[in-house]
C-alpha cells in the first residue's frame, strides 16, 4: 500500500491493532475464515456488512 500510495484503511488498521504497534493497513482488506489450509468467505457476508456499518460509522459502500 505504501508503494502504491494507498489511503489508510481505518477498519483494517483497527483489526490489525495499528494503534498499538504503529503500522497501519493501507488499501483494501478481505474478510475470510480459515477452513483448514484454505480460506472461505464468511457464511453470511451481508450480515457482516450490516454489522460493520452499524459499528463503524465511517464505512461507506462504493
PQR file of N, CA, C, O and H, with PARSE charges and radii, in Angstrom:
ATOM      1  N   UNK A   1       0.786  -1.185   0.000 -0.4000 1.5000
ATOM      2  CA  UNK A   1       0.000   0.000   0.000 -0.0000 2.0000
ATOM      3  C   UNK A   1       0.846   1.275   0.000  0.5500 1.7000
ATOM      4  O   UNK A   1       0.473   2.267  -0.625 -0.5500 1.4000
ATOM      5  N   UNK A   2       1.968   1.249   0.690 -0.4000 1.5000
ATOM      6  CA  UNK A   2       2.827   2.441   0.748 -0.0000 2.0000
ATOM      7  C   UNK A   2       3.359   2.764  -0.645  0.5500 1.7000
ATOM      8  O   UNK A   2       3.312   3.914  -1.082 -0.5500 1.4000
ATOM      9  H   UNK A   2       2.271   0.442   1.198  0.4000 1.0000
ATOM     10  N   UNK A   3       3.860   1.757  -1.334 -0.4000 1.5000
ATOM     11  CA  UNK A   3       4.441   1.979  -2.658 -0.0000 2.0000
ATOM     12  C   UNK A   3       3.397   2.457  -3.660  0.5500 1.7000
ATOM     13  O   UNK A   3       3.715   3.209  -4.581 -0.5500 1.4000
ATOM     14  H   UNK A   3       3.898   0.823  -0.979  0.4000 1.0000
ATOM     15  N   UNK A   4       2.146   2.019  -3.481 -0.4000 1.5000
ATOM     16  CA  UNK A   4       1.075   2.425  -4.401 -0.0000 2.0000
ATOM     17  C   UNK A   4       0.315   3.641  -3.888  0.5500 1.7000
ATOM     18  O   UNK A   4      -0.699   4.038  -4.463 -0.5500 1.4000
ATOM     19  H   UNK A   4       1.887   1.409  -2.733  0.4000 1.0000
ATOM     20  N   UNK A   5       0.807   4.225  -2.811 -0.4000 1.5000
ATOM     21  CA  UNK A   5       0.226   5.427  -2.211 -0.0000 2.0000
ATOM     22  C   UNK A   5      -1.260   5.260  -1.896  0.5500 1.7000
ATOM     23  O   UNK A   5      -2.067   6.147  -2.175 -0.5500 1.4000
ATOM     24  H   UNK A   5       1.630   3.903  -2.343  0.4000 1.0000
ATOM     25  N   UNK A   6      -1.611   4.106  -1.308 -0.4000 1.5000
ATOM     26  CA  UNK A   6      -2.990   3.835  -0.909 -0.0000 2.0000
ATOM     27  C   UNK A   6      -3.314   4.584   0.375  0.5500 1.7000
ATOM     28  O   UNK A   6      -2.423   4.897   1.165 -0.5500 1.4000
ATOM     29  H   UNK A   6      -0.955   3.386  -1.082  0.4000 1.0000
ATOM     30  N   UNK A   7      -4.591   4.867   0.575 -0.4000 1.5000
ATOM     31  CA  UNK A   7      -5.029   5.537   1.790 -0.0000 2.0000
ATOM     32  C   UNK A   7      -5.048   4.550   2.966  0.5500 1.7000
ATOM     33  O   UNK A   7      -5.131   3.337   2.775 -0.5500 1.4000
ATOM     34  H   UNK A   7      -5.315   4.612  -0.066  0.4000 1.0000
ATOM     35  N   UNK A   8      -4.970   5.092   4.168 -0.4000 1.5000
ATOM     36  CA  UNK A   8      -5.067   4.266   5.367 -0.0000 2.0000
ATOM     37  C   UNK A   8      -6.459   3.652   5.425  0.5500 1.7000
ATOM     38  O   UNK A   8      -7.459   4.346   5.240 -0.5500 1.4000
ATOM     39  H   UNK A   8      -4.902   6.078   4.323  0.4000 1.0000
ATOM     40  N   UNK A   9      -6.518   2.375   5.676 -0.4000 1.5000
ATOM     41  CA  UNK A   9      -7.785   1.669   5.850 -0.0000 2.0000
ATOM     42  C   UNK A   9      -8.047   1.639   7.351  0.5500 1.7000
ATOM     43  O   UNK A   9      -7.434   0.860   8.082 -0.5500 1.4000
ATOM     44  H   UNK A   9      -5.705   1.811   5.826  0.4000 1.0000
ATOM     45  N   UNK A  10      -8.951   2.483   7.800 -0.4000 1.5000
ATOM     46  CA  UNK A  10      -9.184   2.630   9.242 -0.0000 2.0000
ATOM     47  C   UNK A  10      -9.688   1.343   9.869  0.5500 1.7000
ATOM     48  O   UNK A  10      -9.269   0.987  10.971 -0.5500 1.4000
ATOM     49  H   UNK A  10      -9.449   3.116   7.207  0.4000 1.0000
ATOM     50  N   UNK A  11     -10.577   0.643   9.187 -0.4000 1.5000
ATOM     51  CA  UNK A  11     -11.113  -0.602   9.747 -0.0000 2.0000
ATOM     52  C   UNK A  11     -10.034  -1.677   9.786  0.5500 1.7000
ATOM     53  O   UNK A  11      -9.862  -2.350  10.802 -0.5500 1.4000
ATOM     54  H   UNK A  11     -10.917   0.933   8.292  0.4000 1.0000
ATOM     55  N   UNK A  12      -9.319  -1.837   8.698 -0.4000 1.5000
ATOM     56  CA  UNK A  12      -8.238  -2.818   8.666 -0.0000 2.0000
ATOM     57  C   UNK A  12      -7.180  -2.523   9.713  0.5500 1.7000
ATOM     58  O   UNK A  12      -6.667  -3.434  10.363 -0.5500 1.4000
ATOM     59  H   UNK A  12      -9.459  -1.291   7.873  0.4000 1.0000
ATOM     60  N   UNK A  13      -6.854  -1.250   9.874 -0.4000 1.5000
ATOM     61  CA  UNK A  13      -5.867  -0.856  10.878 -0.0000 2.0000
ATOM     62  C   UNK A  13      -6.362  -1.137  12.289  0.5500 1.7000
ATOM     63  O   UNK A  13      -5.581  -1.516  13.161 -0.5500 1.4000
ATOM     64  H   UNK A  13      -7.270  -0.509   9.346  0.4000 1.0000
ATOM     65  N   UNK A  14      -7.661  -0.951  12.514 -0.4000 1.5000
ATOM     66  CA  UNK A  14      -8.253  -1.247  13.827 -0.0000 2.0000
ATOM     67  C   UNK A  14      -8.097  -2.735  14.154  0.5500 1.7000
ATOM     68  O   UNK A  14      -7.633  -3.094  15.236 -0.5500 1.4000
ATOM     69  H   UNK A  14      -8.296  -0.643  11.806  0.4000 1.0000
ATOM     70  N   UNK A  15      -8.488  -3.597  13.208 -0.4000 1.5000
ATOM     71  CA  UNK A  15      -8.395  -5.040  13.450 -0.0000 2.0000
ATOM     72  C   UNK A  15      -6.946  -5.511  13.552  0.5500 1.7000
ATOM     73  O   UNK A  15      -6.672  -6.518  14.205 -0.5500 1.4000
ATOM     74  H   UNK A  15      -8.865  -3.305  12.329  0.4000 1.0000
ATOM     75  N   UNK A  16      -6.028  -4.807  12.926 -0.4000 1.5000
ATOM     76  CA  UNK A  16      -4.610  -5.168  12.937 -0.0000 2.0000
ATOM     77  C   UNK A  16      -3.885  -4.593  14.156  0.5500 1.7000
ATOM     78  O   UNK A  16      -2.689  -4.828  14.327 -0.5500 1.4000
ATOM     79  H   UNK A  16      -6.251  -3.989  12.395  0.4000 1.0000
ATOM     80  N   UNK A  17      -4.597  -3.839  15.007 -0.4000 1.5000
ATOM     81  CA  UNK A  17      -4.012  -3.201  16.197 -0.0000 2.0000
ATOM     82  C   UNK A  17      -2.914  -2.203  15.841  0.5500 1.7000
ATOM     83  O   UNK A  17      -1.898  -2.120  16.532 -0.5500 1.4000
ATOM     84  H   UNK A  17      -5.569  -3.648  14.868  0.4000 1.0000
ATOM     85  N   UNK A  18      -3.118  -1.451  14.771 -0.4000 1.5000
ATOM     86  CA  UNK A  18      -2.112  -0.491  14.326 -0.0000 2.0000
ATOM     87  C   UNK A  18      -1.827   0.575  15.377  0.5500 1.7000
ATOM     88  O   UNK A  18      -0.706   1.077  15.460 -0.5500 1.4000
ATOM     89  H   UNK A  18      -3.943  -1.519  14.210  0.4000 1.0000
ATOM     90  N   UNK A  19      -2.829   0.926  16.181 -0.4000 1.5000
ATOM     91  CA  UNK A  19      -2.589   1.927  17.223 -0.0000 2.0000
ATOM     92  C   UNK A  19      -1.615   1.413  18.274  0.5500 1.7000
ATOM     93  O   UNK A  19      -0.976   2.209  18.962 -0.5500 1.4000
ATOM     94  H   UNK A  19      -3.740   0.518  16.114  0.4000 1.0000
ATOM     95  N   UNK A  20      -1.491   0.113  18.406 -0.4000 1.5000
ATOM     96  CA  UNK A  20      -0.569  -0.489  19.378 -0.0000 2.0000
ATOM     97  C   UNK A  20       0.860  -0.523  18.845  0.5500 1.7000
ATOM     98  O   UNK A  20       1.801  -0.257  19.594 -0.5500 1.4000
ATOM     99  H   UNK A  20      -2.010  -0.533  17.847  0.4000 1.0000
ATOM    100  N   UNK A  21       1.040  -0.846  17.565 -0.4000 1.5000
ATOM    101  CA  UNK A  21       2.399  -1.018  17.043 -0.0000 2.0000
ATOM    102  C   UNK A  21       2.790   0.019  15.980  0.5500 1.7000
ATOM    103  O   UNK A  21       3.957   0.088  15.595 -0.5500 1.4000
ATOM    104  H   UNK A  21       0.276  -1.062  16.956  0.4000 1.0000
ATOM    105  N   UNK A  22       1.831   0.827  15.501 -0.4000 1.5000
ATOM    106  CA  UNK A  22       2.169   1.933  14.613 -0.0000 2.0000
ATOM    107  C   UNK A  22       2.247   1.620  13.129  0.5500 1.7000
ATOM    108  O   UNK A  22       2.674   2.479  12.357 -0.5500 1.4000
ATOM    109  H   UNK A  22       0.883   0.772  15.815  0.4000 1.0000
ATOM    110  N   UNK A  23       1.852   0.421  12.694 -0.4000 1.5000
ATOM    111  CA  UNK A  23       1.909   0.068  11.273 -0.0000 2.0000
ATOM    112  C   UNK A  23       0.487  -0.082  10.739  0.5500 1.7000
ATOM    113  O   UNK A  23      -0.121  -1.141  10.898 -0.5500 1.4000
ATOM    114  H   UNK A  23       1.505  -0.277  13.322  0.4000 1.0000
ATOM    115  N   UNK A  24      -0.053   0.965  10.108 -0.4000 1.5000
ATOM    116  CA  UNK A  24      -1.427   0.896   9.610 -0.0000 2.0000
ATOM    117  C   UNK A  24      -1.556   0.029   8.356  0.5500 1.7000
ATOM    118  O   UNK A  24      -0.582  -0.230   7.648 -0.5500 1.4000
ATOM    119  H   UNK A  24       0.440   1.825   9.979  0.4000 1.0000
ATOM    120  N   UNK A  25      -2.772  -0.400   8.114 -0.4000 1.5000
ATOM    121  CA  UNK A  25      -3.100  -1.102   6.874 -0.0000 2.0000
ATOM    122  C   UNK A  25      -3.452  -0.044   5.833  0.5500 1.7000
ATOM    123  O   UNK A  25      -4.236   0.865   6.105 -0.5500 1.4000
ATOM    124  H   UNK A  25      -3.562  -0.189   8.689  0.4000 1.0000
ATOM    125  N   UNK A  26      -2.878  -0.164   4.657 -0.4000 1.5000
ATOM    126  CA  UNK A  26      -3.159   0.759   3.564 -0.0000 2.0000
ATOM    127  C   UNK A  26      -3.839  -0.014   2.445  0.5500 1.7000
ATOM    128  O   UNK A  26      -3.380  -1.090   2.061 -0.5500 1.4000
ATOM    129  H   UNK A  26      -2.241  -0.902   4.436  0.4000 1.0000
ATOM    130  N   UNK A  27      -4.929   0.531   1.922 -0.4000 1.5000
ATOM    131  CA  UNK A  27      -5.633  -0.124   0.829 -0.0000 2.0000
ATOM    132  C   UNK A  27      -6.727  -1.050   1.314  0.5500 1.7000
ATOM    133  O   UNK A  27      -7.192  -0.946   2.449 -0.5500 1.4000
ATOM    134  H   UNK A  27      -5.302   1.405   2.234  0.4000 1.0000
ATOM    135  N   UNK A  28      -7.130  -1.950   0.448 -0.4000 1.5000
ATOM    136  CA  UNK A  28      -8.269  -2.835   0.704 -0.0000 2.0000
ATOM    137  C   UNK A  28      -7.908  -3.971   1.654  0.5500 1.7000
ATOM    138  O   UNK A  28      -6.743  -4.343   1.802 -0.5500 1.4000
ATOM    139  H   UNK A  28      -6.753  -2.035  -0.474  0.4000 1.0000
ATOM    140  N   UNK A  29      -8.950  -4.512   2.297 -0.4000 1.5000
ATOM    141  CA  UNK A  29      -8.803  -5.710   3.120 -0.0000 2.0000
ATOM    142  C   UNK A  29      -9.845  -6.720   2.653  0.5500 1.7000
ATOM    143  O   UNK A  29     -10.821  -6.362   1.995 -0.5500 1.4000
ATOM    144  H   UNK A  29      -9.896  -4.210   2.176  0.4000 1.0000
ATOM    145  N   UNK A  30      -9.627  -7.970   2.997 -0.4000 1.5000
ATOM    146  CA  UNK A  30     -10.551  -9.059   2.655 -0.0000 2.0000
ATOM    147  C   UNK A  30     -10.910  -9.774   3.946  0.5500 1.7000
ATOM    148  O   UNK A  30     -10.033 -10.131   4.733 -0.5500 1.4000
ATOM    149  H   UNK A  30      -8.834  -8.261   3.532  0.4000 1.0000
ATOM    150  N   UNK A  31     -12.198  -9.982   4.160 -0.4000 1.5000
ATOM    151  CA  UNK A  31     -12.642 -10.764   5.302 -0.0000 2.0000
ATOM    152  C   UNK A  31     -12.772 -12.213   4.857  0.5500 1.7000
ATOM    153  O   UNK A  31     -13.443 -12.507   3.867 -0.5500 1.4000
ATOM    154  H   UNK A  31     -12.911  -9.693   3.521  0.4000 1.0000
ATOM    155  N   UNK A  32     -12.131 -13.112   5.585 -0.4000 1.5000
ATOM    156  CA  UNK A  32     -12.157 -14.530   5.242 -0.0000 2.0000
ATOM    157  C   UNK A  32     -12.093 -15.353   6.526  0.5500 1.7000
ATOM    158  O   UNK A  32     -11.710 -14.861   7.587 -0.5500 1.4000
ATOM    159  H   UNK A  32     -11.586 -12.873   6.389  0.4000 1.0000
ATOM    160  N   UNK A  33     -12.477 -16.610   6.398 -0.4000 1.5000
ATOM    161  CA  UNK A  33     -12.477 -17.539   7.522 -0.0000 2.0000
ATOM    162  C   UNK A  33     -11.543 -18.689   7.171  0.5500 1.7000
ATOM    163  O   UNK A  33     -11.616 -19.250   6.077 -0.5500 1.4000
ATOM    164  H   UNK A  33     -12.788 -17.010   5.537  0.4000 1.0000
ATOM    165  N   UNK A  34     -10.667 -19.034   8.107 -0.4000 1.5000
ATOM    166  CA  UNK A  34      -9.766 -20.162   7.897 -0.0000 2.0000
ATOM    167  C   UNK A  34     -10.581 -21.451   7.910  0.5500 1.7000
ATOM    168  O   UNK A  34     -11.388 -21.683   8.810 -0.5500 1.4000
ATOM    169  H   UNK A  34     -10.608 -18.578   8.995  0.4000 1.0000
ATOM    170  N   UNK A  35     -10.356 -22.288   6.892 -0.4000 1.5000
ATOM    171  CA  UNK A  35     -11.016 -23.594   6.781 -0.0000 2.0000
ATOM    172  C   UNK A  35      -9.937 -24.614   6.476  0.5500 1.7000
ATOM    173  O   UNK A  35      -9.715 -24.987   5.323 -0.5500 1.4000
ATOM    174  H   UNK A  35      -9.701 -22.100   6.161  0.4000 1.0000
ATOM    175  N   UNK A  36      -9.275 -25.053   7.521 -0.4000 1.5000
ATOM    176  CA  UNK A  36      -8.130 -25.933   7.325 -0.0000 2.0000
ATOM    177  C   UNK A  36      -7.004 -25.133   6.699  0.5500 1.7000
ATOM    178  O   UNK A  36      -6.586 -24.111   7.242 -0.5500 1.4000
ATOM    179  H   UNK A  36      -9.455 -24.750   8.457  0.4000 1.0000
ATOM    180  N   UNK A  37      -6.517 -25.591   5.569 -0.4000 1.5000
ATOM    181  CA  UNK A  37      -5.457 -24.868   4.863 -0.0000 2.0000
ATOM    182  C   UNK A  37      -6.014 -23.903   3.827  0.5500 1.7000
ATOM    183  O   UNK A  37      -5.255 -23.213   3.146 -0.5500 1.4000
ATOM    184  H   UNK A  37      -6.857 -26.421   5.127  0.4000 1.0000
ATOM    185  N   UNK A  38      -7.329 -23.852   3.708 -0.4000 1.5000
ATOM    186  CA  UNK A  38      -7.977 -22.957   2.758 -0.0000 2.0000
ATOM    187  C   UNK A  38      -8.577 -21.765   3.493  0.5500 1.7000
ATOM    188  O   UNK A  38      -8.616 -21.735   4.723 -0.5500 1.4000
ATOM    189  H   UNK A  38      -7.945 -24.413   4.262  0.4000 1.0000
ATOM    190  N   UNK A  39      -9.039 -20.795   2.732 -0.4000 1.5000
ATOM    191  CA  UNK A  39      -9.810 -19.694   3.296 -0.0000 2.0000
ATOM    192  C   UNK A  39     -11.127 -19.621   2.542  0.5500 1.7000
ATOM    193  O   UNK A  39     -11.194 -19.918   1.349 -0.5500 1.4000
ATOM    194  H   UNK A  39      -9.007 -20.820   1.733  0.4000 1.0000
ATOM    195  N   UNK A  40     -12.173 -19.223   3.254 -0.4000 1.5000
ATOM    196  CA  UNK A  40     -13.504 -19.149   2.665 -0.0000 2.0000
ATOM    197  C   UNK A  40     -14.133 -17.814   3.003  0.5500 1.7000
ATOM    198  O   UNK A  40     -13.723 -17.131   3.942 -0.5500 1.4000
ATOM    199  H   UNK A  40     -12.118 -18.983   4.223  0.4000 1.0000
ATOM    200  N   UNK A  41     -15.128 -17.458   2.227 -0.4000 1.5000
ATOM    201  CA  UNK A  41     -15.903 -16.255   2.523 -0.0000 2.0000
ATOM    202  C   UNK A  41     -16.723 -16.492   3.786  0.5500 1.7000
ATOM    203  O   UNK A  41     -17.065 -17.634   4.091 -0.5500 1.4000
ATOM    204  H   UNK A  41     -15.462 -18.013   1.464  0.4000 1.0000
ATOM    205  N   UNK A  42     -17.043 -15.430   4.525 -0.4000 1.5000
ATOM    206  CA  UNK A  42     -17.922 -15.584   5.694 -0.0000 2.0000
ATOM    207  C   UNK A  42     -19.253 -16.204   5.277  0.5500 1.7000
ATOM    208  O   UNK A  42     -19.707 -16.013   4.149 -0.5500 1.4000
ATOM    209  H   UNK A  42     -16.765 -14.502   4.277  0.4000 1.0000
ATOM    210  N   UNK A  43     -19.879 -16.952   6.196 -0.4000 1.5000
ATOM    211  CA  UNK A  43     -21.145 -17.622   5.902 -0.0000 2.0000
ATOM    212  C   UNK A  43     -22.227 -16.636   5.463  0.5500 1.7000
ATOM    213  O   UNK A  43     -22.984 -16.918   4.534 -0.5500 1.4000
ATOM    214  H   UNK A  43     -19.510 -17.107   7.113  0.4000 1.0000
ATOM    215  N   UNK A  44     -22.301 -15.494   6.119 -0.4000 1.5000
ATOM    216  CA  UNK A  44     -23.326 -14.505   5.800 -0.0000 2.0000
ATOM    217  C   UNK A  44     -22.657 -13.150   5.610  0.5500 1.7000
ATOM    218  O   UNK A  44     -22.641 -12.318   6.517 -0.5500 1.4000
ATOM    219  H   UNK A  44     -21.686 -15.265   6.874  0.4000 1.0000
ATOM    220  N   UNK A  45     -22.110 -12.943   4.425 -0.4000 1.5000
ATOM    221  CA  UNK A  45     -21.365 -11.719   4.138 -0.0000 2.0000
ATOM    222  C   UNK A  45     -22.248 -10.481   4.273  0.5500 1.7000
ATOM    223  O   UNK A  45     -21.781  -9.424   4.699 -0.5500 1.4000
ATOM    224  H   UNK A  45     -22.124 -13.619   3.688  0.4000 1.0000
ATOM    225  N   UNK A  46     -23.510 -10.612   3.914 -0.4000 1.5000
ATOM    226  CA  UNK A  46     -24.433  -9.477   4.016 -0.0000 2.0000
ATOM    227  C   UNK A  46     -24.616  -9.057   5.478  0.5500 1.7000
ATOM    228  O   UNK A  46     -24.608  -7.865   5.784 -0.5500 1.4000
ATOM    229  H   UNK A  46     -23.890 -11.470   3.569  0.4000 1.0000
ATOM    230  N   UNK A  47     -24.778 -10.017   6.367 -0.4000 1.5000
ATOM    231  CA  UNK A  47     -24.926  -9.713   7.792 -0.0000 2.0000
ATOM    232  C   UNK A  47     -23.644  -9.095   8.346  0.5500 1.7000
ATOM    233  O   UNK A  47     -23.704  -8.183   9.170 -0.5500 1.4000
ATOM    234  H   UNK A  47     -24.785 -10.985   6.119  0.4000 1.0000
ATOM    235  N   UNK A  48     -22.499  -9.577   7.904 -0.4000 1.5000
ATOM    236  CA  UNK A  48     -21.224  -8.996   8.329 -0.0000 2.0000
ATOM    237  C   UNK A  48     -21.138  -7.541   7.891  0.5500 1.7000
ATOM    238  O   UNK A  48     -20.708  -6.687   8.667 -0.5500 1.4000
ATOM    239  H   UNK A  48     -22.451 -10.318   7.234  0.4000 1.0000
ATOM    240  N   UNK A  49     -21.542  -7.249   6.656 -0.4000 1.5000
ATOM    241  CA  UNK A  49     -21.502  -5.880   6.163 -0.0000 2.0000
ATOM    242  C   UNK A  49     -22.418  -4.978   6.999  0.5500 1.7000
ATOM    243  O   UNK A  49     -22.025  -3.873   7.372 -0.5500 1.4000
ATOM    244  H   UNK A  49     -21.891  -7.942   6.026  0.4000 1.0000
ATOM    245  N   UNK A  50     -23.622  -5.441   7.288 -0.4000 1.5000
ATOM    246  CA  UNK A  50     -24.557  -4.656   8.102 -0.0000 2.0000
ATOM    247  C   UNK A  50     -23.971  -4.398   9.478  0.5500 1.7000
ATOM    248  O   UNK A  50     -24.021  -3.270   9.968 -0.5500 1.4000
ATOM    249  H   UNK A  50     -23.941  -6.339   6.985  0.4000 1.0000
ATOM    250  N   UNK A  51     -23.415  -5.426  10.112 -0.4000 1.5000
ATOM    251  CA  UNK A  51     -22.813  -5.286  11.441 -0.0000 2.0000
ATOM    252  C   UNK A  51     -21.680  -4.258  11.426  0.5500 1.7000
ATOM    253  O   UNK A  51     -21.613  -3.394  12.300 -0.5500 1.4000
ATOM    254  H   UNK A  51     -23.375  -6.342   9.714  0.4000 1.0000
ATOM    255  N   UNK A  52     -20.795  -4.351  10.439 -0.4000 1.5000
ATOM    256  CA  UNK A  52     -19.657  -3.436  10.378 -0.0000 2.0000
ATOM    257  C   UNK A  52     -20.116  -2.003  10.152  0.5500 1.7000
ATOM    258  O   UNK A  52     -19.590  -1.080  10.774 -0.5500 1.4000
ATOM    259  H   UNK A  52     -20.850  -5.053   9.729  0.4000 1.0000
ATOM    260  N   UNK A  53     -21.088  -1.807   9.271 -0.4000 1.5000
ATOM    261  CA  UNK A  53     -21.579  -0.456   9.006 -0.0000 2.0000
ATOM    262  C   UNK A  53     -22.276   0.135  10.229  0.5500 1.7000
ATOM    263  O   UNK A  53     -22.218   1.345  10.449 -0.5500 1.4000
ATOM    264  H   UNK A  53     -21.516  -2.557   8.765  0.4000 1.0000
ATOM    265  N   UNK A  54     -22.936  -0.711  11.028 -0.4000 1.5000
ATOM    266  CA  UNK A  54     -23.607  -0.214  12.246 -0.0000 2.0000
ATOM    267  C   UNK A  54     -22.592   0.163  13.327  0.5500 1.7000
ATOM    268  O   UNK A  54     -22.834   1.081  14.110 -0.5500 1.4000
ATOM    269  H   UNK A  54     -22.983  -1.693  10.849  0.4000 1.0000
ATOM    270  N   UNK A  55     -21.471  -0.534  13.372 -0.4000 1.5000
ATOM    271  CA  UNK A  55     -20.499  -0.336  14.440 -0.0000 2.0000
ATOM    272  C   UNK A  55     -19.316   0.536  14.059  0.5500 1.7000
ATOM    273  O   UNK A  55     -18.556   0.957  14.931 -0.5500 1.4000
ATOM    274  H   UNK A  55     -21.274  -1.279  12.735  0.4000 1.0000
ATOM    275  N   UNK A  56     -19.149   0.810  12.792 -0.4000 1.5000
ATOM    276  CA  UNK A  56     -18.050   1.665  12.319 -0.0000 2.0000
ATOM    277  C   UNK A  56     -18.679   2.683  11.362  0.5500 1.7000
ATOM    278  O   UNK A  56     -18.728   2.467  10.151 -0.5500 1.4000
ATOM    279  H   UNK A  56     -19.767   0.468  12.084  0.4000 1.0000
ATOM    280  N   UNK A  57     -19.149   3.776  11.920 -0.4000 1.5000
ATOM    281  CA  UNK A  57     -19.972   4.750  11.184 -0.0000 2.0000
ATOM    282  C   UNK A  57     -19.268   5.367   9.983  0.5500 1.7000
ATOM    283  O   UNK A  57     -19.944   5.888   9.096 -0.5500 1.4000
ATOM    284  H   UNK A  57     -19.109   3.951  12.903  0.4000 1.0000
ATOM    285  N   UNK A  58     -17.969   5.331   9.918 -0.4000 1.5000
ATOM    286  CA  UNK A  58     -17.256   5.942   8.803 -0.0000 2.0000
ATOM    287  C   UNK A  58     -17.228   5.046   7.555  0.5500 1.7000
ATOM    288  O   UNK A  58     -16.753   5.477   6.505 -0.5500 1.4000
ATOM    289  H   UNK A  58     -17.420   4.907  10.639  0.4000 1.0000
ATOM    290  N   UNK A  59     -17.720   3.825   7.654 -0.4000 1.5000
ATOM    291  CA  UNK A  59     -17.726   2.949   6.496 -0.0000 2.0000
ATOM    292  C   UNK A  59     -18.783   3.371   5.492  0.5500 1.7000
ATOM    293  O   UNK A  59     -19.855   3.850   5.862 -0.5500 1.4000
ATOM    294  H   UNK A  59     -18.105   3.474   8.508  0.4000 1.0000
ATOM    295  N   UNK A  60     -18.469   3.190   4.226 -0.4000 1.5000
ATOM    296  CA  UNK A  60     -19.412   3.501   3.165 -0.0000 2.0000
ATOM    297  C   UNK A  60     -19.249   2.497   2.037  0.5500 1.7000
ATOM    298  O   UNK A  60     -18.172   1.931   1.848 -0.5500 1.4000
ATOM    299  H   UNK A  60     -17.598   2.802   3.925  0.4000 1.0000
ATOM    300  N   UNK A  61     -20.315   2.280   1.296 -0.4000 1.5000
ATOM    301  CA  UNK A  61     -20.246   1.377   0.152 -0.0000 2.0000
ATOM    302  C   UNK A  61     -19.773   2.153  -1.062  0.5500 1.7000
ATOM    303  O   UNK A  61     -20.106   3.324  -1.239 -0.5500 1.4000
ATOM    304  H   UNK A  61     -21.189   2.740   1.450  0.4000 1.0000
ATOM    305  N   UNK A  62     -18.998   1.488  -1.886 -0.4000 1.5000
ATOM    306  CA  UNK A  62     -18.530   2.124  -3.124 -0.0000 2.0000
ATOM    307  C   UNK A  62     -18.966   1.325  -4.303  0.5500 1.7000
ATOM    308  O   UNK A  62     -18.673   1.692  -5.441 -0.5500 1.4000
ATOM    309  H   UNK A  62     -18.727   0.536  -1.742  0.4000 1.0000
TER
END
